[in-house]
Amino acid sequence: MGQHIHLLPDQLISQIAAGEVVERPASALKEILENSLDANIRSIQVQLLQGGIKQIRVSDDGRGIAEQDLVLALTRHATSKIANLEDLEAVASLGFRGEALASIASVSRMQLLSRQAEQSHAWKIAADGAMLTEIQPAALDVGTIVEVNDLYFNTPARRKFLKSEATEFAHCEEVFRRIALSRPDLTMTLQHNGKVIARYAAGSAEKRIAEVLGGEFAQHAFSLDEQAAGLRLWGMSAKPTFSRSARDSQYVFVNGRFVRDKVLNHAIRQAYQDVLHHERHPAYVLFFELNPSLVDVNVHPAKTEVRFRESQAVHQFIFHALHRSLAAPLQAQNTGSPTDAMTTQWPSSSSAANYAAGANTHSSQPYMPGQQQRFDLSANQQALSDYAQMFAPMRQEFAQAIPSTSQANFDSGEEHPLGFALAQLHGVYILAQNQQGLLIVDMHAAHERIMYEQLKLALEHQQIPTQQLLVPVSFQADKLEMATVQEALKSTHSHLQQLGFDIAVLSPTTLAVRAVPILLKDADAVALARDVIRDVREYGGSQVLTERRNEMLATMACHAAVRANRQLTIPEMNALLRDMEQTERSGQCNHGRPTWFQLSMRDLDQMFMRGQ
């Protein structure tokens, strides 16, 4: 005889719901904190015992709960946040499902105290595994206290899945950090086993981010605030050189709610792709705001997943907003060096006239520790003209093909953040001086980024300028290389041609390179051609020009970049510095490594103990 369908008891229903909502103490803490945030609080205190397993106590100074609503507060699907489907589709509060407190109460010994401003005293209700007590008077200032004891006392099988006290506390602390980041306007305190772990005073978002993620993050992060079509992205994101080995410093909030969303995470990762080193991960605290009706937060009971109505538009907005901030040329940046050593600000435009124009002209003013060195730009105007003239032919040829290419104005007295070259160190590094002090540049890494960005720009305009070789360079090719080139030549405008190459078949085993991209004319033509042919063969021409475009262009740029141990003249070094100032993302090479470091005069003074 078959089993009959029957209704489950309310307590069992609550315990099943608790399995989704209250995975561990941190889950319970999150739900309680979010309820407090919805109550217009100014401060909140969290006290934990044994990682939250023994006790979770949350006190706030919010508007409180009315006496007649205390029972409903611990009843499933009872809420003050929404009333109908329209409210659900445009929910702006953090809590709205009306099941969190009831679910927590069903697997713990809970006590709820609350007082509203118009009440003469507080009221208290308790639950022992969802069995509610009578409401009783209590003493409490305006606000609410939620106390959860002995989590999972009545479901021992669930309790066995909890980890050690240290692990559970670490998860609770992370929840507290997320709430602290989302609400810098609140005073917040966290205690564990009677010890104060964190105390945050109300303040600015920048101050709170620095407190939570640490001063090192704040020192190497930049602020952004982008708005378009009702969407807004703001917050702080670390420069690529502050990348992490794990995703432990990544926080994204949608309308104030911490979320893990594939669309947002992918857009952010894509924005960093061009400047991030290998498998490193970016660090950021970003707040995304949009009309609540355009995002569904009712995807999962834990409410950490969302679904956007226009996910593609959201992706594009996030990507471009962050990409623009990361791509700002050096002249537009005012937050300091993109490297770990930079601690000073870029000088203002009013001080540009004090920069050095060359390596050998110095001010007659004596240098004093702690003071900035001043230079006379006009005395070496000829140096600017010399290296501008040296590189003029290539710049003009490239600019004719790509009209929008940014050009450095070498003959003006404009500000030069990277200063002017002093010398070359072991054929690898350029030593330069700017107003802050000493600058050290990895010339290959810097030149590689410059070439890479110019190649990307050219390909976007579907016209990479080519340079015909005076004498074509031939080389022995294997069967796969021959087949790839022969297949490409069948097209009237092959993928190789779009990349600026003219490669011909001389014999069944020989290829000849007749033209290369003008920017790569000094590279090893054979090695360059082999690499490009390999990419086209392995990934297909169309995919190389779309999905793998940047990787292939990075390989091409690496071939063209100046090599270590190549001696550069002072004008050549200065030309490289000027190009860096005008190139997007020039603070990192194509592999995410830093291209330069700054040592301020204060740093140098401290090294040599001057003025001490």
URHUSUL-V498634 format. One record per residue. RES is the residue in one letter. PHI is phi in whole degrees, 0 to 359 (none if undefined). Layout:
# URHUSUL-V498634
res->RES phi->PHI
res->RES phi->PHI
This chain:
# URHUSUL-V498634
res->M phi->none
res->G phi->288
res->Q phi->281
res->H phi->275
res->I phi->286
res->H phi->215
res->L phi->283
res->L phi->276
res->P phi->297
res->D phi->302
res->Q phi->296
res->L phi->293
res->I phi->300
res->S phi->295
res->Q phi->289
res->I phi->295
res->A phi->298
res->A phi->298
res->G phi->297
res->E phi->271
res->V phi->273
res->V phi->247
res->E phi->288
res->R phi->201
res->P phi->308
res->A phi->298
res->S phi->294
res->A phi->296
res->L phi->299
res->K phi->302
res->E phi->297
res->I phi->293
res->L phi->297
res->E phi->295
res->N phi->297
res->S phi->295
res->L phi->298
res->D phi->284
res->A phi->257
res->N phi->57
res->I phi->275
res->R phi->246
res->S phi->212
res->I phi->208
res->Q phi->235
res->V phi->240
res->Q phi->235
res->L phi->237
res->L phi->235
res->Q phi->53
res->G phi->69
res->G phi->92
res->I phi->288
res->K phi->283
res->Q phi->203
res->I phi->234
res->R phi->232
res->V phi->240
res->S phi->244
res->D phi->225
res->D phi->247
res->G phi->284
res->R phi->286
res->G phi->82
res->I phi->241
res->A phi->293
res->E phi->306
res->Q phi->289
res->D phi->261
res->L phi->297
res->V phi->296
res->L phi->297
res->A phi->300
res->L phi->255
res->T phi->252
res->R phi->298
res->H phi->60
res->A phi->246
res->T phi->207
res->S phi->258
res->K phi->276
res->I phi->224
res->A phi->231
res->N phi->209
res->L phi->296
res->E phi->298
res->D phi->298
res->L phi->296
res->E phi->284
res->A phi->228
res->V phi->294
res->A phi->246
res->S phi->279
res->L phi->285
res->G phi->260
res->F phi->194
res->R phi->282
res->G phi->71
res->E phi->231
res->A phi->295
res->L phi->298
res->A phi->295
res->S phi->293
res->I phi->295
res->A phi->298
res->S phi->288
res->V phi->235
res->S phi->202
res->R phi->255
res->M phi->250
res->Q phi->226
res->L phi->236
res->L phi->242
res->S phi->203
res->R phi->215
res->Q phi->266
res->A phi->300
res->E phi->278
res->Q phi->272
res->S phi->282
res->H phi->204
res->A phi->275
res->W phi->231
res->K phi->229
res->I phi->223
res->A phi->233
res->A phi->223
res->D phi->237
res->G phi->65
res->A phi->81
res->M phi->274
res->L phi->276
res->T phi->265
res->E phi->288
res->I phi->287
res->Q phi->230
res->P phi->294
res->A phi->207
res->A phi->259
res->L phi->189
res->D phi->291
res->V phi->301
res->G phi->139
res->T phi->219
res->I phi->236
res->V phi->247
res->E phi->238
res->V phi->245
res->N phi->243
res->D phi->53
res->L phi->301
res->Y phi->66
res->F phi->297
res->N phi->259
res->T phi->228
res->P phi->301
res->A phi->296
res->R phi->290
res->R phi->297
res->K phi->294
res->F phi->279
res->L phi->291
res->K phi->271
res->S phi->294
res->E phi->303
res->A phi->297
res->T phi->294
res->E phi->295
res->F phi->294
res->A phi->301
res->H phi->292
res->C phi->296
res->E phi->297
res->E phi->295
res->V phi->299
res->F phi->299
res->R phi->298
res->R phi->297
res->I phi->296
res->A phi->298
res->L phi->292
res->S phi->285
res->R phi->226
res->P phi->293
res->D phi->281
res->L phi->257
res->T phi->272
res->M phi->225
res->T phi->225
res->L phi->235
res->Q phi->239
res->H phi->225
res->N phi->51
res->G phi->84
res->K phi->253
res->V phi->287
res->I phi->265
res->A phi->210
res->R phi->219
res->Y phi->243
res->A phi->275
res->A phi->298
res->G phi->187
res->S phi->282
res->A phi->297
res->E phi->297
res->K phi->295
res->R phi->295
res->I phi->298
res->A phi->296
res->E phi->293
res->V phi->280
res->L phi->267
res->G phi->101
res->G phi->296
res->E phi->295
res->F phi->299
res->A phi->299
res->Q phi->294
res->H phi->249
res->A phi->247
res->F phi->240
res->S phi->268
res->L phi->217
res->D phi->205
res->E phi->242
res->Q phi->225
res->A phi->192
res->A phi->51
res->G phi->81
res->L phi->251
res->R phi->219
res->L phi->235
res->W phi->216
res->G phi->137
res->M phi->226
res->S phi->225
res->A phi->282
res->K phi->294
res->P phi->304
res->T phi->288
res->F phi->259
res->S phi->294
res->R phi->241
res->S phi->278
res->A phi->224
res->R phi->271
res->D phi->268
res->S phi->230
res->Q phi->236
res->Y phi->229
res->V phi->235
res->F phi->240
res->V phi->251
res->N phi->51
res->G phi->86
res->R phi->257
res->F phi->293
res->V phi->223
res->R phi->242
res->D phi->230
res->K phi->294
res->V phi->297
res->L phi->294
res->N phi->298
res->H phi->293
res->A phi->298
res->I phi->293
res->R phi->299
res->Q phi->296
res->A phi->296
res->Y phi->272
res->Q phi->304
res->D phi->284
res->V phi->231
res->L phi->262
res->H phi->278
res->H phi->48
res->E phi->264
res->R phi->285
res->H phi->239
res->P phi->286
res->A phi->242
res->Y phi->195
res->V phi->230
res->L phi->236
res->F phi->243
res->F phi->251
res->E phi->238
res->L phi->203
res->N phi->301
res->P phi->304
res->S phi->288
res->L phi->265
res->V phi->221
res->D phi->261
res->V phi->262
res->N phi->263
res->V phi->269
res->H phi->215
res->P phi->304
res->A phi->286
res->K phi->62
res->T phi->261
res->E phi->248
res->V phi->226
res->R phi->222
res->F phi->269
res->R phi->292
res->E phi->241
res->S phi->295
res->Q phi->294
res->A phi->295
res->V phi->298
res->H phi->301
res->Q phi->296
res->F phi->297
res->I phi->299
res->F phi->300
res->H phi->291
res->A phi->298
res->L phi->285
res->H phi->298
res->R phi->296
res->S phi->294
res->L phi->287
res->A phi->268
res->A phi->303
res->P phi->300
res->L phi->300
res->Q phi->294
res->A phi->272
res->Q phi->277
res->N phi->226
res->T phi->250
res->G phi->99
res->S phi->292
res->P phi->279
res->T phi->245
res->D phi->290
res->A phi->274
res->M phi->283
res->T phi->232
res->T phi->252
res->Q phi->265
res->W phi->295
res->P phi->292
res->S phi->285
res->S phi->298
res->S phi->292
res->S phi->263
res->A phi->299
res->A phi->293
res->N phi->266
res->Y phi->285
res->A phi->284
res->A phi->258
res->G phi->197
res->A phi->278
res->N phi->244
res->T phi->251
res->H phi->238
res->S phi->289
res->S phi->279
res->Q phi->288
res->P phi->291
res->Y phi->275
res->M phi->239
res->P phi->306
res->G phi->87
res->Q phi->257
res->Q phi->271
res->Q phi->286
res->R phi->247
res->F phi->230
res->D phi->250
res->L phi->290
res->S phi->295
res->A phi->294
res->N phi->237
res->Q phi->301
res->Q phi->296
res->A phi->297
res->L phi->298
res->S phi->293
res->D phi->299
res->Y phi->280
res->A phi->295
res->Q phi->292
res->M phi->300
res->F phi->259
res->A phi->299
res->P phi->303
res->M phi->295
res->R phi->298
res->Q phi->294
res->E phi->295
res->F phi->290
res->A phi->293
res->Q phi->293
res->A phi->283
res->I phi->239
res->P phi->302
res->S phi->273
res->T phi->299
res->S phi->286
res->Q phi->242
res->A phi->283
res->N phi->269
res->F phi->288
res->D phi->266
res->S phi->264
res->G phi->268
res->E phi->291
res->E phi->292
res->H phi->234
res->P phi->301
res->L phi->272
res->G phi->67
res->F phi->223
res->A phi->292
res->L phi->255
res->A phi->192
res->Q phi->243
res->L phi->251
res->H phi->52
res->G phi->67
res->V phi->240
res->Y phi->244
res->I phi->259
res->L phi->258
res->A phi->225
res->Q phi->240
res->N phi->234
res->Q phi->295
res->Q phi->285
res->G phi->156
res->L phi->257
res->L phi->241
res->I phi->240
res->V phi->242
res->D phi->279
res->M phi->293
res->H phi->292
res->A phi->298
res->A phi->293
res->H phi->294
res->E phi->299
res->R phi->296
res->I phi->300
res->M phi->297
res->Y phi->298
res->E phi->295
res->Q phi->291
res->L phi->294
res->K phi->299
res->L phi->298
res->A phi->295
res->L phi->293
res->E phi->299
res->H phi->271
res->Q phi->56
res->Q phi->204
res->I phi->268
res->P phi->301
res->T phi->252
res->Q phi->236
res->Q phi->291
res->L phi->281
res->L phi->301
res->V phi->235
res->P phi->305
res->V phi->256
res->S phi->258
res->F phi->204
res->Q phi->286
res->A phi->244
res->D phi->278
res->K phi->296
res->L phi->293
res->E phi->296
res->M phi->297
res->A phi->296
res->T phi->296
res->V phi->292
res->Q phi->298
res->E phi->294
res->A phi->294
res->L phi->289
res->K phi->289
res->S phi->273
res->T phi->293
res->H phi->224
res->S phi->289
res->H phi->295
res->L phi->295
res->Q phi->293
res->Q phi->297
res->L phi->273
res->G phi->92
res->F phi->249
res->D phi->236
res->I phi->240
res->A phi->245
res->V phi->265
res->L phi->267
res->S phi->203
res->P phi->301
res->T phi->230
res->T phi->228
res->L phi->244
res->A phi->230
res->V phi->268
res->R phi->256
res->A phi->205
res->V phi->226
res->P phi->304
res->I phi->300
res->L phi->291
res->L phi->248
res->K phi->295
res->D phi->265
res->A phi->280
res->D phi->289
res->A phi->299
res->V phi->291
res->A phi->299
res->L phi->296
res->A phi->297
res->R phi->300
res->D phi->296
res->V phi->293
res->I phi->299
res->R phi->297
res->D phi->295
res->V phi->296
res->R phi->292
res->E phi->285
res->Y phi->242
res->G phi->84
res->G phi->300
res->S phi->295
res->Q phi->291
res->V phi->299
res->L phi->276
res->T phi->240
res->E phi->293
res->R phi->257
res->R phi->305
res->N phi->294
res->E phi->297
res->M phi->291
res->L phi->295
res->A phi->295
res->T phi->296
res->M phi->297
res->A phi->296
res->C phi->297
res->H phi->295
res->A phi->272
res->A phi->294
res->V phi->299
res->R phi->271
res->A phi->298
res->N phi->73
res->R phi->272
res->Q phi->280
res->L phi->249
res->T phi->280
res->I phi->302
res->P phi->300
res->E phi->295
res->M phi->296
res->N phi->296
res->A phi->298
res->L phi->295
res->L phi->298
res->R phi->295
res->D phi->295
res->M phi->299
res->E phi->295
res->Q phi->258
res->T phi->254
res->E phi->294
res->R phi->58
res->S phi->286
res->G phi->286
res->Q phi->226
res->C phi->282
res->N phi->293
res->H phi->256
res->G phi->91
res->R phi->280
res->P phi->293
res->T phi->260
res->W phi->202
res->F phi->230
res->Q phi->244
res->L phi->245
res->S phi->285
res->M phi->298
res->R phi->295
res->D phi->301
res->L phi->293
res->D phi->301
res->Q phi->293
res->M phi->299
res->F phi->262
res->M phi->55
res->R phi->284
res->G phi->76
res->Q phi->260
